[in-house]
Amino acid sequence: MSKLVPPIPKFLRPAPPRPGRNGAGGENGDGNDKPGTAVKLRDGAAEGGTQVVGWLDERTGMSPFLRGALYRKVPKGTNWFYTLGSATMFAFVSQAVTGVFLAMYYNPDPLRAYDSAAYITNEVFLGELVRGMHRWGSTVMIVLIFLHLGRTFVFGAYKYPRELNWVIGVLLLVLTLAMGFTGYLLPFDQRSFWATVVGVNINASAPVMGPYLADFLRGGAEFGAVSLSRFYAMHMLLIPGLIAALIGAHLYLVAKLGTTAPPWLKAEKKSLSQEKI
């Protein structure tokens, strides 16, 4: 008895074979029903890719998730303001990729951190480019997430039923600022060291939790070797992990709740409904 195999979803099925480039029939349009070699190779590659996708879908059940995430309605009137969230996520991915390459050469030791940063800039192939992308990318990401939250507020996308998504966005803003703050110390030159000292002292002035937070960031009462390794661990592991998890939850809620229509479209619909009444 043959084993039953679930059918491949319709959007994953291979397209029917097409005629040759110069007309119906073979590859050269000579009326021959047998397809040419190029057509066979192309159709075989497409069928093989479809079989792989179908194999993965059978074992993971990803097609419903993909349909919900990719095939959803978009309200009329959307414009370039709606791309700020995707641009922010792209900036985060760029930061993650360039950060991995920088971590291959960076040494979080107070005696070697500055030299390793200088080695990346001056000696490593394309090191100056990668470090510059990572440095300016942090500023770009902060600017983009501020613009994205501003667009969300102005368009009223924080209201019911999207309040939780707004809270997640605010947390992502705080974590983005924290990632920029922890990464500023890593070159460990005079400017980054004393700027971080000032920033931690500002945190220490907060009521109740301020001194405890400052001691946690420093790893003790004063800055030292533990401080640099702690900032490096938070910048490389803790904060990016939290950001990635919150981005996943954020995208899930966006796919589930949909995109908010622009306010001018809402006002137009409201005026039309009042005129009908």
N, C-alpha and C positions, 0 to 999 in steps of 0.2 A: 504494500500500500504506500503510495507516494506521500511524502510530507507536504502538508499545505503551507504555502508561502504567501504571506500577506501581499496584496497588490501594491505596486509603487504608486505614490500620489501622482495625480495627473500632471502637476507642474514639474515633476521630476522625470516624466517619461520622455524618451528620445523623440525628436521630431522625425516625421516621415522623410524618406530619401528624396532629394530634389534632383531634377534633371541636370544635364551637363551645362557647362558654361555657355556653349554656343547654340543651344536648342535642346529639344526633347531627345531622349535617348541616351547615348553614350557620352563620354567626356567631351568628345569633339563634335557632338551633334550630328553624327552620321546615321542616326536611326537605330543603332544597335542597342538592344535592351540591356546588355551587360554593362554595368558601370565601369568607368575607368579606374586605374590604380589609385590616382589621387583621391577620387571619390570614396573608394573602399577604405583607404587609410583614414580619411576624415571621419567617415561614418563609424568606423571601428573605434577610433579614439573617443568620439562622442558617446558611443554605447558603453565603452569601458568606464568612462567617467561617471555615466549615469548609474552603472551597476555598483560602483564604489559608493556613490551617494545613497543609493537605495539600501546597500548593506549597512551603512551607518545609521540610516533612518530607521531600519528595522530593529536595530539594537538600542538606539537611544531615544526614538520617538520624538525627533527634533522638528518634524514637519509642522505640527500644530503650533509650536513656539515660533518658528520662522514665519508662518502665515500671520500669527498675531502681531509679530514685531515689524514685519516688512510690508504686509498688505493691510494697511489700515487707512481709514478716511482722513483726509486733511481738509480743514475748513477753507472756504474761499477767502481770498484777501491776504493769505500768508505772503510774506516778503522776506527780504534778507535779514530782518531782525530775528527771524526764527532760526537762523543758522548759528547764532552766538553760542548755544549750548554745544552743538557739534564741534564748533571751533575750539571751545574750551577743552572738550574731551581730546581733540587732536593735539592740543598743546600739552596735555597731561601725558599722552602716549609718547610724544616727542621728548618730554622731560625724562620719562622712564627709560627710553632707549638710550639717549645720550648719557644718562646717569649710570647705566650699566657699563658702558664703555669707559667712563671716567673712573669708576670703581676698580677697574682692572689695573690701574696704575697708581691710584691714590693710596697713600699710607696714613691712616689716622693716628699718627704718633706726633706728639708736640714737637719733637726734635726733627722729624722728617716730613711733616705735612706740607710746609711751605716749599721745600725742595721738590717734593713729588708733584705739587701743583705747577711749579716752574718747569719741571721736566715734561709734563703733559703739554704745556704751552709751547715750549721751545724745541723739544726733541722728538716727541711722538708724531708719527705720520698723521696729518690732519687733526692733530690734537688741539691746536688753536681754534680750528673751526668747530670741533665738537664742544669744546669748553665754552666758546662764545655762544653757540646755540643753546647750551644749557643755562648759561648765565642770563642771556636776554630772554630766553623762553620762559623763565620764571616770572619776569615782569609782564610779558605778554599774557601769560595764563592768569595772573592777578587782574590785569585790566579787562580781559575777556569775561572772567567770572563776575566782576562788578557790573559790566554792561549787561550780561545775561540776567542777573538778578534785578537790575534796574528795568530791563524790558519786561520781566515777569511781573514786577510791581505795577508798572504803568499800564500794562495790558490787563491787569486784574486776574492773572493766572494763579494767584495764591489763594483764591477764594474756594469755597466748597465746590467739589470734593477733593481739592488738591492741596489742602493745608499741610498734610504730611510731606508732600513733595517739596513744599516751600521750606519746611523745617530742615529737610535733608539738604537742600541747596544752601541754607545759611550755615549748616555744619561743614559743608564742603568749602565754603568761603573761609571759615575759621581755620580749617585744616590746611588750605592753600597758603594762607598767611603764615601759619606755623611752619610749613615746609620751607617757605622762603626764609624765615627767621633762622631755623636750624641749619640751613645750608650756607648762610652768610658767614658763619664762623669757620667753615672747613678749610679755606685757603690759609688760615692762621697767620695772617700778616697783622701789622699794627692796626690798620683800619678796621678789619673784621673783628679783631680781638676786643678792642675798646668799644666798638659799636655794640657788640654782644653784651659786654659788661653793663653798658648803659641800659640796654633793653631788659636784661635780667633784673637790674636794680629798680626799673620802673615796675616790673611785675611784683617785686618784693614790697612795694609801697601799697599794694592792694590790701584791703582789710581782711582779717581772719586768715584767708588761704594764701595771701601773697608771700609771706616768708617761707611757708612750706613749699610753694611752687618754685621759688627761687632756689631753695636748697636742692630740690629734685633736679632742676635744670643744671645746676653746677655740679651735682654729685657730692656736695659737701658745703662747707662754709666759704671756700674760695675756689677760684678757677684753677684748674690743673689738668693733668693727663686724663683723669676720669671725665672731666667736662667735655673734652673734645671727642672721646669715644662715645659718650652718651649722646651728644648732638649728632654724631655720625650714625649711630644706631637708629635714632628717631627719624633722621632724614632719609635713610635708606630703607628701613624695614617697617617701623611702626606707622608713620604717617602715610606713606604710599599704600600700605595694605588697607588702612581705614578708608582712604580715598577711593581705592578700587572697589571695596565692598559697598560704599555708599553710592558710587556711580552705578553699580549693578542694580541696587534698589531703586535709584532714581529712574533709570531707563525702564525698569519693569513697571513702575507706576505711570510713566509717560505712555507706554504701550497699552496699559490697562485702561487708563482714564481718558486717553486721547489728548489732542492739542486744542488749546483754547482759541476761539475765534478772535480776530482783532476787535478792539472796542468800537471802531467806527462801523464795522459790520453789525455788531450787536445793536448800536444806536439806530442804524438804518432799519433793521428788522423791527425794532420796537416802535419806531415812528410809523412804519407801514401797518403794523397790527393795530395801532391806535386809530389810524385813518379808516381802517375797515370797520372798526366799532362805531 
